């Protein structure tokens, strides 16, 4: 569901199958506070465990708004969402799934 929604909205993302990629599993656990449930979605400097359409939609609005406000800056969408504060250690929007 998460991949379909992000694709439908035209959001570029990187998906990792944590059953096949042990490094991705470790990163997922690290950024999510040890979660073992999927999907884990890192979007707009927020980490969501489980699919919650409303939260994803809210984060996408954040991306849209911040992209418009800072369209002249060359930063990742997640960093733009935070107003340029902090560092997006994930390099963009990611989705961990089975």
Backbone bond lengths (Angstrom), bond angles and torsions (degrees), N, CA, C in turn:
res aa  C-N    CA-C-N  psi(-1)  N-CA   C-N-CA  omega(-1)  CA-C   N-CA-C  phi
1 X - - - 1.439 - - 1.527 111.73 -
2 X 1.338 116.56 -42.73 1.464 119.87 -178.66 1.526 110.61 -65.04
3 X 1.328 116.87 -45.62 1.471 119.41 -179.74 1.514 110.72 -61.64
4 X 1.314 116.51 -40.74 1.457 120.34 -179.63 1.524 111.24 -63.97
5 X 1.336 116.57 -44.01 1.469 120.55 -179.66 1.525 110.58 -63.53
6 X 1.329 117.30 -47.71 1.463 120.44 -179.04 1.527 110.67 -62.22
7 X 1.323 116.84 -41.79 1.463 120.26 178.28 1.522 110.78 -64.53
8 X 1.319 116.01 -43.49 1.462 122.31 179.02 1.530 111.26 -58.14
9 X 1.326 116.06 -37.80 1.465 121.45 -178.39 1.528 112.44 -84.73
10 X 1.335 116.99 -2.17 1.456 120.26 178.74 1.516 114.28 76.21
11 X 1.330 117.17 24.46 1.463 122.00 -178.91 1.523 108.86 -89.35
12 X 1.329 115.87 123.29 1.460 120.07 175.26 1.528 107.78 -75.38
13 X 1.320 116.38 132.40 1.457 120.21 179.97 1.519 109.17 -148.38
14 X 1.312 114.70 162.87 1.453 121.47 174.91 1.509 107.31 -111.13
15 X 1.320 117.14 125.61 1.457 122.08 179.87 1.521 109.60 -106.64
16 X 1.312 115.62 137.17 1.462 121.85 178.67 1.519 109.67 -122.21
17 X 1.316 117.17 130.67 1.456 122.53 174.95 1.518 107.07 -90.48
18 X 1.318 116.58 104.84 1.462 120.64 -173.50 1.522 113.57 -73.18
19 X 1.335 117.88 -8.87 1.460 119.65 174.37 1.519 111.11 -80.37
20 X 1.329 116.28 -17.31 1.463 121.03 -177.63 1.522 113.32 -114.94
21 X 1.323 117.42 -14.18 1.461 121.93 -175.06 1.525 108.65 -125.75
22 X 1.326 115.90 97.09 1.475 120.48 -176.36 1.526 112.32 -65.44
23 X 1.334 117.77 -33.84 1.473 120.20 177.20 1.531 110.05 -64.47
24 X 1.328 116.38 -39.21 1.467 120.29 177.60 1.529 110.36 -65.73
25 X 1.328 117.11 -38.55 1.467 120.64 177.20 1.525 110.59 -60.66
26 X 1.322 116.73 -44.37 1.463 120.10 178.75 1.520 111.47 -64.62
27 X 1.336 118.27 -41.99 1.471 121.46 177.99 1.524 110.18 -63.95
28 X 1.331 116.47 -41.54 1.458 120.60 178.63 1.529 110.19 -59.49
29 X 1.312 116.61 -46.66 1.463 120.87 -179.84 1.529 110.51 -64.29
30 X 1.317 116.23 -37.69 1.472 121.24 -179.35 1.530 111.51 -64.58
31 X 1.331 117.25 -48.96 1.469 119.80 -175.27 1.520 113.28 -78.30
32 X 1.349 116.40 -18.41 1.458 119.35 -175.80 1.521 113.07 -103.48
33 X 1.310 117.10 6.52 1.455 119.69 -178.80 1.515 113.09 75.56
34 X 1.333 116.52 26.54 1.459 120.96 176.11 1.512 115.43 96.39
35 X 1.315 117.60 10.18 1.465 120.74 -177.86 1.525 111.51 -58.99
36 X 1.305 114.94 142.64 1.456 121.31 175.18 1.521 111.25 -115.45
37 X 1.319 116.15 2.85 1.462 122.17 -179.73 1.525 109.56 -97.47
38 X 1.305 117.60 144.78 1.453 122.33 177.56 1.524 109.19 -121.11
39 X 1.322 117.24 159.12 1.458 125.83 -0.15 1.524 112.01 -78.08
40 X 1.314 114.59 157.21 1.456 122.62 167.74 1.520 104.73 -114.09
41 X 1.309 116.28 124.17 1.454 122.02 -174.79 1.519 108.59 -119.83
42 X 1.330 116.38 124.82 1.454 121.72 174.01 1.517 106.45 -106.83
43 X 1.321 115.40 112.00 1.457 120.58 -173.52 1.519 108.47 -146.72
44 X 1.319 116.30 124.35 1.463 121.07 176.15 1.535 111.66 58.73
45 X 1.330 114.96 46.17 1.472 122.35 179.37 1.521 113.30 59.52
46 X 1.314 117.42 25.03 1.452 122.56 175.32 1.522 107.90 -125.73
47 X 1.318 116.56 138.70 1.461 121.74 176.60 1.518 107.45 -109.22
48 X 1.328 115.81 121.83 1.461 122.06 -178.94 1.521 108.86 -113.12
49 X 1.310 116.48 130.18 1.461 121.78 175.48 1.522 106.63 -103.61
50 X 1.316 115.56 120.05 1.458 120.50 -174.50 1.519 109.75 89.99
51 X 1.311 116.14 158.96 1.455 120.69 -178.52 1.521 109.90 -92.63
52 X 1.318 115.19 119.41 1.456 122.38 176.08 1.522 105.94 -128.17
53 X 1.318 116.10 100.82 1.467 121.53 -174.42 1.532 111.95 -52.96
54 X 1.325 117.60 -42.62 1.466 120.44 -178.31 1.527 111.59 -62.67
55 X 1.334 117.09 -43.13 1.476 120.27 179.12 1.514 111.38 -66.52
56 X 1.325 116.68 -38.81 1.467 119.77 178.06 1.523 109.68 -65.02
57 X 1.323 116.88 -44.76 1.475 120.75 178.61 1.532 110.50 -59.75
58 X 1.335 117.59 -41.17 1.458 121.29 179.33 1.536 110.21 -63.34
59 X 1.316 116.90 -43.85 1.461 120.65 179.08 1.524 110.67 -65.17
60 X 1.322 117.37 -36.29 1.467 120.17 177.77 1.526 110.99 -66.33
61 X 1.323 116.96 -37.51 1.476 119.66 175.53 1.522 109.91 -63.75
62 X 1.319 116.58 -38.29 1.458 121.24 176.68 1.527 109.90 -59.71
63 X 1.326 116.40 -45.43 1.465 120.32 178.39 1.523 111.47 -61.53
64 X 1.330 115.81 -45.95 1.470 119.77 179.89 1.515 110.92 -60.45
65 X 1.322 116.61 -47.05 1.460 121.53 -177.95 1.524 111.09 -63.92
66 X 1.312 116.81 -45.83 1.462 119.96 -177.34 1.519 111.48 -70.39
67 X 1.332 116.98 -31.88 1.466 120.27 177.55 1.520 110.51 -64.75
68 X 1.323 116.17 -41.33 1.461 120.41 178.40 1.524 110.95 -66.46
69 X 1.314 116.58 -42.81 1.461 121.33 -176.23 1.520 112.67 -69.26
70 X 1.320 117.15 -29.22 1.459 120.33 -175.47 1.524 111.38 -124.92
71 X 1.302 117.53 35.87 1.464 121.47 -174.13 1.525 113.44 -60.90
72 X 1.311 118.81 -20.26 1.456 121.00 -179.35 1.519 113.34 -88.02
73 X 1.328 117.87 -9.14 1.465 121.17 -179.30 1.517 109.85 -93.19
74 X 1.334 116.10 142.53 1.456 120.68 178.33 1.519 109.05 -98.96
75 X 1.337 115.54 85.26 1.449 121.64 177.86 1.520 108.03 -134.13
76 X 1.311 116.41 165.64 1.458 119.79 177.74 1.523 108.76 -70.15
77 X 1.350 118.13 155.34 1.462 120.51 178.76 1.515 112.73 -55.53
78 X 1.319 118.19 -39.05 1.464 120.10 -177.96 1.517 111.01 -67.77
79 X 1.325 117.78 -37.51 1.456 120.66 178.13 1.525 109.68 -70.35
80 X 1.347 117.71 -39.46 1.463 120.42 176.63 1.515 109.84 -58.92
81 X 1.316 116.72 -39.83 1.455 120.77 -178.39 1.519 111.30 -61.76
82 X 1.305 116.69 -33.82 1.458 120.54 179.77 1.518 111.74 -85.05
83 X 1.312 116.86 10.25 1.453 120.39 179.62 1.516 111.97 70.27
84 X 1.324 116.59 26.17 1.453 120.60 179.72 1.514 113.11 82.15
85 X 1.316 117.97 0.99 1.460 121.62 -179.46 1.513 109.70 -86.78
86 X 1.286 116.22 140.22 1.457 119.59 176.80 1.512 112.40 76.14
87 X 1.288 115.31 -177.41 1.455 121.51 -177.90 1.509 108.51 -125.35
88 X 1.314 116.30 134.41 1.456 121.20 175.12 1.521 107.41 -86.25
89 X 1.320 116.35 96.41 1.460 119.08 -174.69 1.517 112.76 -70.17
90 X 1.325 117.41 -9.85 1.452 120.57 -178.69 1.525 112.30 -93.71
91 X 1.314 118.49 -7.91 1.456 121.41 178.13 1.503 113.81 70.86
92 X 1.308 118.98 21.52 1.453 121.00 179.39 1.503 110.83 138.52
93 X 1.309 116.50 -155.56 1.448 122.31 -174.85 1.525 109.18 -96.29
94 X 1.321 117.00 131.70 1.466 120.52 -176.64 1.506 111.00 -132.90
95 X 1.299 114.76 158.45 1.462 122.41 179.90 1.517 107.79 -139.72
96 X 1.312 116.84 123.57 1.458 122.01 174.17 1.523 107.19 -102.42
97 X 1.308 116.61 133.16 1.457 120.82 -176.20 1.529 110.24 -148.44
98 X 1.321 116.40 175.32 1.465 122.10 173.73 1.506 109.50 -87.42
